[in-house]
Amino acid sequence: MAAEPALLGSPLLAVIAVSVAYGLVVVIFPLLDAAVIATCPPRQTAGVIGALFALQAIGGIIGPW
């Protein structure tokens, strides 16, 4: 089985790229929670936050595959 060529050239560059990408994206999660809380009617906030957390959990479940 032949090895596939590295897209970034070295393992160190790959680790740096993944770390930077994760750091940029992970900032969105608390902001999204705050936006939902600020925009939802008070009686629906709990349900919407529950649905949002469920979608985030599904991403973690199917992500490894």
VEXSE-929403 format. One record per residue: residue number from 1; x, y, z of N, C-alpha, C, O, CB in turn. Coordinates in steps of 0.02 Angstrom, whole numbers, padded with zeros to 5 digits. Glycine has a CB too. Example, Ala and Ser with C-alpha at 12.3 -4.5 7.8 and 13.67 -1.06 7.14 Angstrom:
2
<rec n="1" n_east="00660" n_north="-00284" n_up="00390" ca_east="00615" ca_north="-00225" ca_up="00390" c_east="00660" c_north="-00165" c_up="00390" o_east="00712" o_north="-00166" o_up="00423" cb_east="00565" cb_north="-00224" cb_up="00452"/>
<rec n="2" n_east="00642" n_north="-00112" n_up="00354" ca_east="00684" ca_north="-00053" ca_up="00357" c_east="00645" c_north="00002" c_up="00394" o_east="00670" o_north="00057" o_up="00402" cb_east="00704" cb_north="-00030" cb_up="00286"/>
//
This chain:
65
<rec n="1" n_east="00042" n_north="-00058" n_up="00000" ca_east="00000" ca_north="00000" ca_up="00000" c_east="00045" c_north="00062" c_up="00000" o_east="00088" o_north="00069" o_up="00043" cb_east="-00048" cb_north="00000" cb_up="00061"/>
<rec n="2" n_east="00035" n_north="00106" n_up="-00047" ca_east="00077" ca_north="00165" ca_up="-00054" c_east="00054" c_north="00220" c_up="-00006" o_east="-00006" o_north="00228" o_up="00006" cb_east="00076" cb_north="00191" cb_up="-00127"/>
<rec n="3" n_east="00101" n_north="00256" n_up="00021" ca_east="00085" ca_north="00311" ca_up="00066" c_east="00062" c_north="00371" c_up="00025" o_east="00089" o_north="00386" o_up="-00029" cb_east="00147" cb_north="00330" cb_up="00109"/>
<rec n="4" n_east="00011" n_north="00406" n_up="00051" ca_east="-00014" ca_north="00465" ca_up="00017" c_east="00031" c_north="00525" c_up="00033" o_east="00058" o_north="00529" o_up="00088" cb_east="-00087" cb_north="00480" cb_up="00038"/>
<rec n="5" n_east="00040" n_north="00570" n_up="-00014" ca_east="00083" ca_north="00628" ca_up="-00001" c_east="00050" c_north="00675" c_up="00050" o_east="-00011" o_north="00683" o_up="00051" cb_east="00097" cb_north="00667" cb_up="-00066"/>
<rec n="6" n_east="00090" n_north="00705" n_up="00092" ca_east="00065" ca_north="00752" ca_up="00142" c_east="00045" c_north="00817" c_up="00108" o_east="00080" o_north="00842" o_up="00065" cb_east="00118" cb_north="00765" cb_up="00197"/>
<rec n="7" n_east="-00012" n_north="00844" n_up="00128" ca_east="-00036" ca_north="00905" ca_up="00097" c_east="00004" c_north="00966" c_up="00120" o_east="00013" o_north="01014" o_up="00082" cb_east="-00109" cb_north="00915" cb_up="00112"/>
<rec n="8" n_east="00027" n_north="00965" n_up="00181" ca_east="00062" ca_north="01024" ca_up="00208" c_east="00137" c_north="01015" c_up="00209" o_east="00173" o_north="01062" o_up="00228" cb_east="00038" cb_north="01038" cb_up="00278"/>
<rec n="9" n_east="00162" n_north="00958" n_up="00191" ca_east="00233" ca_north="00949" ca_up="00186" c_east="00267" c_north="00917" c_up="00245" o_east="00315" o_north="00880" o_up="00237" cb_east="00264" cb_north="01013" cb_up="00173"/>
<rec n="10" n_east="00242" n_north="00930" n_up="00306" ca_east="00273" ca_north="00900" ca_up="00364" c_east="00221" c_north="00891" c_up="00419" o_east="00171" o_north="00927" o_up="00421" cb_east="00332" cb_north="00944" cb_up="00389"/>
<rec n="11" n_east="00233" n_north="00844" n_up="00464" ca_east="00186" ca_north="00834" ca_up="00519" c_east="00180" c_north="00896" c_up="00565" o_east="00126" o_north="00910" o_up="00591" cb_east="00207" cb_north="00774" cb_up="00561"/>
<rec n="12" n_east="00234" n_north="00932" n_up="00573" ca_east="00232" ca_north="00992" ca_up="00615" c_east="00185" c_north="01044" c_up="00586" o_east="00146" o_north="01075" o_up="00623" cb_east="00302" cb_north="01022" cb_up="00624"/>
<rec n="13" n_east="00188" n_north="01055" n_up="00521" ca_east="00142" ca_north="01103" ca_up="00489" c_east="00070" c_north="01080" c_up="00494" o_east="00025" o_north="01121" o_up="00502" cb_east="00161" cb_north="01113" cb_up="00416"/>
<rec n="14" n_east="00059" n_north="01015" n_up="00490" ca_east="-00009" ca_north="00988" ca_up="00497" c_east="-00036" c_north="01001" c_up="00567" o_east="-00094" o_north="01021" o_up="00575" cb_east="-00011" cb_north="00913" cb_up="00481"/>
<rec n="15" n_east="00005" n_north="00990" n_up="00618" ca_east="-00017" ca_north="01002" ca_up="00687" c_east="-00031" c_north="01076" c_up="00698" o_east="-00080" o_north="01094" o_up="00731" cb_east="00037" cb_north="00977" cb_up="00737"/>
<rec n="16" n_east="00011" n_north="01119" n_up="00672" ca_east="00001" ca_north="01191" ca_up="00679" c_east="-00064" c_north="01213" c_up="00644" o_east="-00102" o_north="01252" o_up="00671" cb_east="00061" cb_north="01230" cb_up="00650"/>
<rec n="17" n_east="-00076" n_north="01187" n_up="00584" ca_east="-00137" ca_north="01205" ca_up="00547" c_east="-00200" c_north="01183" c_up="00584" o_east="-00248" o_north="01221" o_up="00587" cb_east="-00135" cb_north="01174" cb_up="00477"/>
<rec n="18" n_east="-00200" n_north="01122" n_up="00610" ca_east="-00258" ca_north="01098" ca_up="00647" c_east="-00269" c_north="01138" c_up="00710" o_east="-00326" o_north="01154" o_up="00728" cb_east="-00251" cb_north="01023" cb_up="00663"/>
<rec n="19" n_east="-00215" n_north="01154" n_up="00745" ca_east="-00221" ca_north="01193" ca_up="00807" c_east="-00249" c_north="01262" c_up="00795" o_east="-00291" o_north="01286" o_up="00832" cb_east="-00152" cb_north="01198" cb_up="00841"/>
<rec n="20" n_east="-00225" n_north="01295" n_up="00743" ca_east="-00249" ca_north="01362" ca_up="00727" c_east="-00323" c_north="01359" c_up="00705" o_east="-00363" o_north="01401" o_up="00726" cb_east="-00206" cb_north="01394" cb_up="00672"/>
<rec n="21" n_east="-00340" n_north="01311" n_up="00663" ca_east="-00409" ca_north="01305" ca_up="00640" c_east="-00456" c_north="01291" c_up="00699" o_east="-00510" o_north="01320" o_up="00703" cb_east="-00415" cb_north="01248" cb_up="00588"/>
<rec n="22" n_east="-00437" n_north="01247" n_up="00745" ca_east="-00478" ca_north="01233" ca_up="00803" c_east="-00485" c_north="01294" c_up="00847" o_east="-00539" o_north="01309" o_up="00871" cb_east="-00448" cb_north="01175" cb_up="00843"/>
<rec n="23" n_east="-00431" n_north="01330" n_up="00856" ca_east="-00433" ca_north="01390" ca_up="00898" c_east="-00479" c_north="01444" c_up="00869" o_east="-00511" o_north="01480" o_up="00907" cb_east="-00364" cb_north="01418" cb_up="00906"/>
<rec n="24" n_east="-00482" n_north="01449" n_up="00803" ca_east="-00526" ca_north="01499" ca_up="00772" c_east="-00599" c_north="01479" c_up="00776" o_east="-00643" o_north="01522" o_up="00784" cb_east="-00506" cb_north="01510" cb_up="00700"/>
<rec n="25" n_east="-00613" n_north="01415" n_up="00770" ca_east="-00683" ca_north="01392" ca_up="00768" c_east="-00713" c_north="01385" c_up="00838" o_east="-00772" o_north="01398" o_up="00846" cb_east="-00687" cb_north="01325" cb_up="00732"/>
<rec n="26" n_east="-00674" n_north="01365" n_up="00887" ca_east="-00701" ca_north="01352" ca_up="00954" c_east="-00728" c_north="01415" c_up="00987" o_east="-00767" o_north="01410" o_up="01034" cb_east="-00647" cb_north="01321" cb_up="00997"/>
<rec n="27" n_east="-00709" n_north="01473" n_up="00964" ca_east="-00733" ca_north="01536" ca_up="00992" c_east="-00808" c_north="01545" c_up="00978" o_east="-00842" o_north="01580" o_up="01016" cb_east="-00694" cb_north="01595" cb_up="00963"/>
<rec n="28" n_east="-00833" n_north="01515" n_up="00926" ca_east="-00902" ca_north="01525" ca_up="00905" c_east="-00952" c_north="01494" c_up="00954" o_east="-01008" o_north="01520" o_up="00961" cb_east="-00912" cb_north="01496" cb_up="00836"/>
<rec n="29" n_east="-00935" n_north="01439" n_up="00988" ca_east="-00984" ca_north="01403" ca_up="01028" c_east="-01013" c_north="01445" c_up="01085" o_east="-01074" o_north="01446" o_up="01092" cb_east="-00952" cb_north="01342" cb_up="01056"/>
<rec n="30" n_east="-00974" n_north="01478" n_up="01127" ca_east="-01006" ca_north="01520" ca_up="01179" c_east="-01044" c_north="01579" c_up="01150" o_east="-01094" o_north="01601" o_up="01179" cb_east="-00953" cb_north="01545" cb_up="01227"/>
<rec n="31" n_east="-01020" n_north="01606" n_up="01094" ca_east="-01056" ca_north="01661" ca_up="01063" c_east="-01123" c_north="01639" c_up="01035" o_east="-01172" o_north="01676" o_up="01038" cb_east="-01014" cb_north="01692" cb_up="01007"/>
<rec n="32" n_east="-01126" n_north="01578" n_up="01009" ca_east="-01189" ca_north="01552" ca_up="00984" c_east="-01238" c_north="01541" c_up="01040" o_east="-01298" o_north="01556" o_up="01033" cb_east="-01177" cb_north="01486" cb_up="00946"/>
<rec n="33" n_east="-01215" n_north="01516" n_up="01097" ca_east="-01259" ca_north="01507" ca_up="01155" c_east="-01287" c_north="01575" c_up="01178" o_east="-01346" o_north="01581" o_up="01192" cb_east="-01221" cb_north="01473" cb_up="01213"/>
<rec n="34" n_east="-01244" n_north="01624" n_up="01181" ca_east="-01266" ca_north="01691" ca_up="01203" c_east="-01316" c_north="01721" c_up="01153" o_east="-01364" o_north="01754" o_up="01173" cb_east="-01206" cb_north="01738" cb_up="01211"/>
<rec n="35" n_east="-01304" n_north="01710" n_up="01089" ca_east="-01350" ca_north="01737" ca_up="01038" c_east="-01418" c_north="01704" c_up="01043" o_east="-01469" o_north="01738" o_up="01035" cb_east="-01321" cb_north="01726" cb_up="00968"/>
<rec n="36" n_east="-01420" n_north="01639" n_up="01055" ca_east="-01484" ca_north="01604" ca_up="01063" c_east="-01521" c_north="01630" c_up="01124" o_east="-01581" o_north="01642" o_up="01121" cb_east="-01474" cb_north="01528" cb_up="01068"/>
<rec n="37" n_east="-01486" n_north="01639" n_up="01179" ca_east="-01518" ca_north="01663" ca_up="01240" c_east="-01544" c_north="01734" c_up="01231" o_east="-01598" o_north="01751" o_up="01256" cb_east="-01468" cb_north="01661" cb_up="01299"/>
<rec n="38" n_east="-01507" n_north="01775" n_up="01195" ca_east="-01528" ca_north="01845" ca_up="01185" c_east="-01586" c_north="01852" c_up="01136" o_east="-01624" o_north="01900" o_up="01141" cb_east="-01470" cb_north="01885" cb_up="01160"/>
<rec n="39" n_east="-01594" n_north="01806" n_up="01089" ca_east="-01645" ca_north="01814" ca_up="01038" c_east="-01708" c_north="01773" c_up="01049" o_east="-01760" o_north="01788" o_up="01019" cb_east="-01617" cb_north="01797" cb_up="00972"/>
<rec n="40" n_east="-01706" n_north="01722" n_up="01089" ca_east="-01764" ca_north="01679" ca_up="01099" c_east="-01811" c_north="01709" c_up="01151" o_east="-01788" o_north="01742" o_up="01198" cb_east="-01743" cb_north="01608" cb_up="01120"/>
<rec n="41" n_east="-01876" n_north="01698" n_up="01143" ca_east="-01922" ca_north="01718" ca_up="01196" c_east="-01907" c_north="01677" c_up="01259" o_east="-01886" o_north="01620" o_up="01255" cb_east="-01997" cb_north="01706" cb_up="01173"/>
<rec n="42" n_east="-01918" n_north="01707" n_up="01318" ca_east="-01899" ca_north="01672" ca_up="01380" c_east="-01931" c_north="01604" c_up="01389" o_east="-01900" o_north="01559" o_up="01418" cb_east="-01919" cb_north="01715" cb_up="01438"/>
<rec n="43" n_east="-01991" n_north="01594" n_up="01365" ca_east="-02024" ca_north="01529" ca_up="01374" c_east="-01995" c_north="01475" c_up="01328" o_east="-02005" o_north="01416" o_up="01341" cb_east="-02099" cb_north="01536" cb_up="01361"/>
<rec n="44" n_east="-01960" n_north="01494" n_up="01275" ca_east="-01933" ca_north="01446" ca_up="01228" c_east="-01857" c_north="01437" c_up="01234" o_east="-01828" o_north="01395" o_up="01200" cb_east="-01950" cb_north="01466" cb_up="01158"/>
<rec n="45" n_east="-01826" n_north="01476" n_up="01277" ca_east="-01753" ca_north="01474" ca_up="01282" c_east="-01727" c_north="01406" c_up="01301" o_east="-01679" o_north="01381" o_up="01271" cb_east="-01729" cb_north="01526" cb_up="01332"/>
<rec n="46" n_east="-01757" n_north="01374" n_up="01350" ca_east="-01734" ca_north="01309" ca_up="01374" c_east="-01738" c_north="01256" c_up="01318" o_east="-01692" o_north="01217" o_up="01309" cb_east="-01774" cb_north="01285" cb_up="01435"/>
<rec n="47" n_east="-01793" n_north="01256" n_up="01281" ca_east="-01801" ca_north="01207" ca_up="01227" c_east="-01751" c_north="01219" c_up="01170" o_east="-01724" o_north="01171" o_up="01142" cb_east="-01871" cb_north="01210" cb_up="01200"/>
<rec n="48" n_east="-01741" n_north="01282" n_up="01153" ca_east="-01694" ca_north="01297" ca_up="01099" c_east="-01623" c_north="01281" c_up="01119" o_east="-01585" o_north="01254" o_up="01079" cb_east="-01701" cb_north="01371" cb_up="01078"/>
<rec n="49" n_east="-01604" n_north="01298" n_up="01181" ca_east="-01536" ca_north="01281" ca_up="01204" c_east="-01528" c_north="01205" c_up="01206" o_east="-01475" o_north="01180" o_up="01188" cb_east="-01523" cb_north="01312" cb_up="01275"/>
<rec n="50" n_east="-01579" n_north="01169" n_up="01228" ca_east="-01576" ca_north="01096" ca_up="01229" c_east="-01566" c_north="01067" c_up="01159" o_east="-01527" o_north="01021" o_up="01149" cb_east="-01639" cb_north="01066" cb_up="01260"/>
<rec n="51" n_east="-01603" n_north="01094" n_up="01110" ca_east="-01595" ca_north="01071" ca_up="01041" c_east="-01526" c_north="01088" c_up="01014" o_east="-01496" o_north="01048" o_up="00978" cb_east="-01649" cb_north="01103" cb_up="00996"/>
<rec n="52" n_east="-01501" n_north="01147" n_up="01031" ca_east="-01434" ca_north="01167" ca_up="01009" c_east="-01380" c_north="01121" c_up="01037" o_east="-01336" o_north="01099" o_up="01001" cb_east="-01419" cb_north="01239" cb_up="01029"/>
<rec n="53" n_east="-01385" n_north="01106" n_up="01101" ca_east="-01337" ca_north="01060" ca_up="01132" c_east="-01343" c_north="00990" c_up="01104" o_east="-01293" o_north="00955" o_up="01097" cb_east="-01347" cb_north="01059" cb_up="01209"/>
<rec n="54" n_east="-01404" n_north="00969" n_up="01087" ca_east="-01413" ca_north="00903" ca_up="01057" c_east="-01379" c_north="00900" c_up="00988" o_east="-01347" o_north="00850" o_up="00971" cb_east="-01488" cb_north="00887" cb_up="01050"/>
<rec n="55" n_east="-01386" n_north="00953" n_up="00948" ca_east="-01352" ca_north="00954" ca_up="00883" c_east="-01276" c_north="00954" c_up="00891" o_east="-01241" o_north="00922" o_up="00852" cb_east="-01374" cb_north="01016" cb_up="00844"/>
<rec n="56" n_east="-01251" n_north="00989" n_up="00942" ca_east="-01179" ca_north="00989" ca_up="00954" c_east="-01156" c_north="00920" c_up="00975" o_east="-01102" o_north="00898" o_up="00956" cb_east="-01160" cb_north="01042" cb_up="01007"/>
<rec n="57" n_east="-01196" n_north="00885" n_up="01015" ca_east="-01178" ca_north="00817" ca_up="01037" c_east="-01179" c_north="00768" c_up="00979" o_east="-01136" o_north="00724" o_up="00975" cb_east="-01226" cb_north="00793" cb_up="01093"/>
<rec n="58" n_east="-01227" n_north="00776" n_up="00933" ca_east="-01230" ca_north="00732" ca_up="00875" c_east="-01167" c_north="00741" c_up="00832" o_east="-01140" o_north="00692" o_up="00806" cb_east="-01293" cb_north="00747" cb_up="00833"/>
<rec n="59" n_east="-01143" n_north="00802" n_up="00827" ca_east="-01081" ca_north="00814" ca_up="00790" c_east="-01023" c_north="00777" c_up="00822" o_east="-00980" o_north="00751" o_up="00786" cb_east="-01065" cb_north="00888" cb_up="00788"/>
<rec n="60" n_east="-01020" n_north="00774" n_up="00888" ca_east="-00968" ca_north="00737" ca_up="00922" c_east="-00975" c_north="00662" c_up="00915" o_east="-00925" o_north="00625" o_up="00918" cb_east="-00966" cb_north="00756" cb_up="00994"/>
<rec n="61" n_east="-01036" n_north="00639" n_up="00907" ca_east="-01047" ca_north="00567" ca_up="00900" c_east="-01029" c_north="00544" c_up="00831" o_east="-00995" o_north="00493" o_up="00823" cb_east="-01121" cb_north="00549" cb_up="00916"/>
<rec n="62" n_east="-01050" n_north="00579" n_up="00779" ca_east="-01037" ca_north="00557" ca_up="00711" c_east="-00970" c_north="00580" c_up="00684" o_east="-00947" o_north="00556" o_up="00632" cb_east="-01092" cb_north="00580" cb_up="00665"/>
<rec n="63" n_east="-00938" n_north="00627" n_up="00719" ca_east="-00874" ca_north="00654" ca_up="00697" c_east="-00819" c_north="00602" c_up="00686" o_east="-00783" o_north="00607" o_up="00636" cb_east="-00850" cb_north="00704" cb_up="00746"/>
<rec n="64" n_east="-00811" n_north="00553" n_up="00730" ca_east="-00757" ca_north="00505" ca_up="00720" c_east="-00765" c_north="00461" c_up="00658" o_east="-00716" o_north="00433" o_up="00634" cb_east="-00753" cb_north="00460" cb_up="00780"/>
<rec n="65" n_east="-00826" n_north="00456" n_up="00631" ca_east="-00834" ca_north="00415" ca_up="00571" c_east="-00831" c_north="00459" c_up="00512" o_east="-00837" o_north="00435" o_up="00455" cb_east="-00899" cb_north="00375" cb_up="00573"/>
//
